[in-house]
Each structure stands twice: as C-alpha cells, then as structure tokens.
Amino acid sequence: MNRDGRSRTRTYAAGVLALLAFATACGDNGGGGATPAAAKNASAAPQSSGGAAPTAGATTPGAAPAEGDAAAWAKWNLKPLAPAPAPPADKPIKLERAGTVPVFSDVKTSDKVVFITIDDGAEKDPKFVEMLTDLKVPITMFLTKDIVKNDYGYFKPLQALGNHIQNHTVTHPVMSKLSADKQKSEICDDQAALTQQYGTAPLLFRPPFGDGANTPMLNTSVQQCGPRAIVLWRESMQIHDMQYQATDKKLKPGDIILAHFRGPKELKGATMTQMFGELLARIQEQGFSVARLDDYIQPPAS
C-alpha cells in the first residue's frame, strides 16, 4: 500500500480565505501526524476493571460478526473489524462541571480499541452516510459552522447512528493568533449553532491544527462557552495510511485518530468512502477495534 503522508500548506488569511484553505489537513498543524501545537497533553486516570452493557446494536464482545454484518462489510470491499468490548462502567475520563478543562489525545485503557474523529464537514458525500449506516463504525464529528451551515441536514443521519457532534469553531482560525474575545466568539457561536441544529450542546472542543490547546487563554475561552474538554489526537489519516506521532508508527490502545471530511479534489481522486475504508483496513491490520469515544467519557454530574 502506498503511503501518502504529505501535508499541504495551511496558511490561512482572514475571513473567506480561511475557509478556502480547508482542503488541507486542517488538524495536522502543518505536519501531518507530527505532534500538534499542544504537545503536552493531560492524561486521564487509568481505567479500572468492570464494564457496562454494550452499546445498542453492538455485537457481543468476542463473538463472530453476524452474517448480515459480514455482507455489509463485503459490500465496501472490507473485512469486518472485531467488535469492540463493552465500554467500561468506570469511565477513564471524568469531566467536571466547572474549572480548567482537561486536554487529551488518547484514553488510558487496556482495551485494544482506538477512536475515530472526523473534522470540519467540508465533504458531504451521501455514500459516506450509506457506508456508516451499513458498517455502524462509531465516529465523533468536530464540525465548523461556516463549513456545514449550507447543509446542516447532511450530518443528522450520522448523528442518528449515535455519533456525537462536537465543537470545531466557526471559521477554523489559528486560535493562538486571536484575542480572548475573538476566541470566545469562535467557540461560543459554534456551540450555539450546533446546539440549535442538533439538539445537544457539544461536550468537547478541538482547536484547528491543535493550536493553542494548552494555553490558559484558550482554556478559559472553552470554559466560558460550554465544552468541558479539549481533544487532540495521536494519528492523522491521510489518503492510504496514517501519519503517527509515535516513532514506532504503531497504534496504541486508546489512541484518538484524526480524519477529515474530504473528497476527490483533496484526496488525489480518492473518495471519502475509499479513504475511510483504507483507515479501517489499517486499524484492522494492527488488530484493533473501533470504540465510541463518548463511551469512555463521564460527563459532568448534573
């Protein structure tokens, strides 16, 4: 399999020019899978034993995929992933209602699972909705208002599959270059729009490029707008393979993977479904399952 790990230039001008540059790997911080601008990520507490009931519709842990599931995977020229284990009853990541929000790029777990996150919403390929409906692979979406506002409805079938929608700013700026007021506007306005459109307030925030994630000013801005954690990543999916932060170029239990809603123009002719299929194949080759990130996070107590 050929590797295409090159990242494109991500120089953004203000306003409209910022949106035009979304064809680049928006979370790669100019270096693909290199360590994001926020390189020192706070780790969650270790996972304790025990588990809750599996997510609705999940295959019993350890069981072979049902015949219908195998047929669905074959439709996309893929082999079924092993089912993820039941999510832990004692969540490794526990969020608080107030105070400084944690920053994390992986989840401390012994489960051989990884988590797929997909950013911005630029490509709205209906075949991808069909693919996720067939395969039921869990994802977490970090959406940018000015990219998705022309078709909020595209993401609702994906949300209906149990995939949560999270905050990724209004215009996708380099956050460290903004004043505190502008940071707050970017986060709060996206929070309001996504809450209104999708009925649930985002719990998580991802800064474009990972920029400024560990700065006190951005942390305060996030607190003021509602999200209760900042989420980064360990690997980023390109076209045929991932770029890794780890020098051994291997997945680790609990890794968060970054991908983007992208189409043939940005993927050198490949489609969103082809890219996602390549991602699933790379995960399977290393013996991992895909779990739902939200199943490993305990929201703030009400």
C-alpha positions in Angstrom: 0.0 0.0 0.0 1.4 3.3 -1.0 1.8 5.9 1.7 0.8 9.4 1.2 1.6 11.3 4.3 2.3 14.7 2.9 0.5 17.6 4.5 -0.5 20.6 2.4 0.3 24.2 3.2 -2.2 25.6 5.7 -1.6 29.3 5.6 -4.9 31.0 6.3 -5.9 34.6 5.6 -8.8 36.2 7.5 -12.4 35.7 6.6 -13.3 33.9 3.4 -9.7 33.0 2.6 -9.6 30.9 5.8 -12.5 28.8 4.5 -10.9 28.3 1.1 -7.9 26.6 2.8 -9.9 23.9 4.4 -8.8 21.5 1.7 -5.6 21.0 3.7 -5.5 18.6 6.6 -6.9 21.0 9.0 -5.9 19.4 12.2 -2.4 18.4 11.2 -0.7 21.6 12.3 1.2 21.7 9.1 3.0 18.5 9.8 0.5 15.7 9.2 0.9 13.3 12.1 3.6 15.3 13.8 2.9 16.5 17.4 0.3 19.2 17.4 1.0 22.7 18.7 -0.4 21.5 22.0 2.2 18.8 22.6 1.9 18.3 26.3 -1.5 16.6 26.7 -3.0 15.9 30.1 -3.6 12.2 30.6 -6.8 10.7 32.0 -6.8 8.5 35.1 -6.2 4.8 34.4 -9.2 2.6 33.7 -10.5 0.3 36.4 -12.0 -3.1 35.7 -15.6 -3.7 35.0 -17.9 -2.9 32.2 -21.4 -1.7 31.3 -23.8 -3.1 28.9 -22.7 -2.9 25.2 -23.9 0.0 23.1 -27.3 -0.7 21.5 -26.8 -2.7 18.3 -23.2 -3.8 19.2 -22.1 -7.3 18.6 -21.4 -9.3 21.8 -17.7 -9.0 22.6 -15.7 -11.9 21.3 -18.5 -13.1 19.0 -18.1 -13.5 15.3 -19.8 -10.9 13.2 -23.3 -11.8 12.1 -23.7 -12.9 8.5 -25.5 -9.7 7.6 -22.7 -7.7 9.1 -20.1 -9.6 7.0 -22.2 -9.0 3.9 -22.3 -5.2 4.7 -18.5 -5.1 5.0 -18.0 -7.1 1.8 -20.2 -4.5 0.0 -17.4 -2.0 0.7 -14.6 -4.5 -0.1 -13.7 -4.7 3.6 -13.3 -7.4 6.2 -15.3 -6.9 9.4 -13.5 -5.4 12.3 -13.5 -7.3 15.5 -16.3 -5.9 17.7 -15.3 -3.5 20.4 -15.5 -4.7 24.0 -18.3 -3.4 26.3 -17.5 0.1 27.4 -16.1 0.4 31.0 -18.5 1.2 33.8 -15.8 3.3 35.4 -15.0 5.8 32.7 -11.3 6.6 32.3 -12.0 10.3 31.5 -14.2 12.1 34.1 -15.2 15.7 33.3 -16.0 18.3 35.8 -18.8 20.9 35.6 -16.5 23.9 36.3 -12.9 24.9 36.3 -10.0 24.2 34.0 -10.9 21.7 31.2 -8.5 18.7 30.5 -6.6 18.3 27.3 -6.1 14.8 26.0 -5.1 13.0 22.8 -5.7 9.4 24.0 -7.7 7.5 26.5 -6.0 5.4 29.2 -7.3 1.9 28.7 -6.1 -1.6 28.3 -8.8 -2.3 25.7 -7.4 -2.8 22.3 -9.5 0.0 20.8 -9.0 3.3 19.0 -11.3 6.2 18.5 -12.0 7.8 15.1 -12.7 11.6 15.0 -13.6 13.5 11.8 -13.2 17.2 11.4 -14.8 20.2 9.8 -17.5 18.8 7.5 -16.2 20.1 4.1 -17.1 17.0 2.1 -20.8 15.9 2.3 -20.7 12.6 0.3 -24.0 10.7 0.6 -22.2 7.5 0.0 -20.4 8.0 3.3 -23.7 8.2 5.2 -24.6 4.9 3.4 -21.3 3.4 4.4 -21.6 4.3 8.1 -25.2 3.1 8.1 -24.1 -0.3 6.8 -20.9 -0.7 8.9 -22.0 1.1 12.1 -18.5 2.1 12.9 -18.6 4.8 15.6 -17.1 8.2 14.9 -17.0 11.6 16.6 -17.6 14.7 14.5 -16.0 18.1 15.2 -17.9 20.5 13.0 -17.1 24.0 11.8 -20.1 26.3 11.5 -19.2 28.2 8.3 -18.4 24.9 6.5 -21.5 23.0 7.5 -24.1 25.8 7.6 -25.0 25.3 3.9 -26.2 21.7 4.7 -26.7 21.0 8.4 -29.0 18.2 7.4 -26.2 16.1 6.0 -24.9 15.3 9.4 -28.2 14.4 11.0 -28.3 10.8 9.7 -24.8 10.3 11.0 -25.9 11.7 14.4 -28.9 9.4 14.4 -26.5 6.4 14.3 -25.3 7.5 17.7 -22.3 9.6 16.6 -21.9 12.8 18.6 -21.3 16.3 17.2 -18.7 18.4 18.8 -17.2 22.0 18.5 -14.6 23.0 16.0 -15.0 26.8 15.8 -16.9 29.0 13.3 -14.3 29.9 10.8 -11.4 27.5 11.6 -8.8 30.1 12.6 -5.4 29.7 14.2 -6.6 30.2 17.7 -3.4 31.5 19.3 -3.4 34.4 16.9 -6.8 35.6 18.2 -7.7 37.9 21.1 -9.6 36.4 24.0 -12.8 38.0 22.8 -12.4 36.5 19.3 -11.5 33.1 20.6 -14.7 33.2 22.7 -16.8 34.3 19.7 -15.4 31.4 17.6 -16.2 28.8 20.2 -19.4 30.2 21.6 -21.0 30.9 18.2 -20.2 27.4 17.0 -21.5 26.0 20.3 -24.8 27.9 19.9 -25.3 26.9 16.2 -24.5 23.2 16.7 -26.8 23.0 19.8 -29.6 24.7 18.0 -29.3 22.4 14.9 -28.6 19.1 16.5 -30.4 19.4 19.9 -27.4 18.7 22.1 -24.7 21.0 23.3 -21.2 19.8 22.4 -19.2 18.5 25.3 -15.9 18.5 23.6 -13.8 21.1 21.7 -11.0 20.7 19.2 -8.9 23.8 18.2 -8.0 23.9 14.5 -4.5 22.5 14.0 -4.4 21.7 17.7 -3.1 25.2 18.1 -3.1 26.8 21.5 -4.7 23.8 23.2 -2.6 24.1 26.3 -2.7 27.9 26.6 -4.5 29.4 29.6 -6.4 31.9 27.4 -7.9 29.2 25.2 -8.7 27.0 28.1 -10.6 30.0 29.7 -12.4 30.6 26.4 -13.5 27.0 26.2 -14.8 27.1 29.8 -16.9 30.2 29.0 -18.6 28.6 26.0 -19.6 25.2 27.5 -17.4 22.4 26.3 -15.7 20.6 29.1 -12.6 19.1 27.4 -10.1 19.8 24.6 -9.5 16.8 22.4 -6.3 16.3 20.3 -5.1 13.2 18.5 -2.2 10.7 18.2 -2.6 9.8 14.5 -3.9 11.5 11.4 -5.4 9.7 8.4 -4.2 10.9 5.0 -5.3 9.0 1.9 -4.0 5.5 2.1 -2.3 5.5 5.5 -1.9 7.3 8.8 0.8 9.6 10.0 1.9 8.8 13.5 3.3 10.8 16.4 4.9 7.7 17.9 8.3 6.9 16.4 7.4 3.2 16.1 4.4 4.1 13.8 2.1 1.8 15.6 -1.4 2.3 17.2 -1.7 2.1 20.9 -4.8 1.2 23.0 -6.9 4.3 23.4 -5.4 6.3 20.6 -7.5 9.1 19.1 -7.3 9.2 15.3 -7.9 12.4 13.3 -9.5 12.3 9.9 -11.4 14.9 7.8 -14.5 15.1 5.7 -12.7 15.2 2.3 -13.4 14.4 -1.3 -11.6 13.6 -4.6 -10.2 17.1 -5.1 -8.3 16.9 -1.8 -7.7 13.1 -1.8 -6.0 13.0 -5.2 -9.0 11.3 -6.8 -10.0 9.1 -3.9 -13.4 9.4 -2.4 -14.4 9.9 1.2 -15.5 6.2 1.4 -12.3 5.0 -0.1 -10.2 7.0 2.4 -12.3 5.8 5.3 -12.1 2.2 4.1 -8.3 2.5 4.0 -8.4 3.8 7.5 -10.4 0.8 8.7 -8.1 -1.6 6.9 -5.1 0.0 8.6 -6.8 -0.3 12.0 -7.7 -4.0 11.4 -4.1 -4.8 10.2 -2.9 -3.9 13.7 -5.5 -5.9 15.5 -7.6 -3.0 16.9 -11.3 -2.4 17.1 -13.1 1.0 16.9 -14.9 2.2 20.0 -17.1 5.2 20.6 -15.2 8.0 22.3 -18.2 9.1 24.3 -18.5 5.6 25.9 -15.1 6.2 27.7 -16.0 9.7 29.0 -18.1 10.5 32.0 -19.9 13.8 31.5 -20.1 16.3 34.4 -22.6 15.5 37.1 -25.9 17.3 36.6 
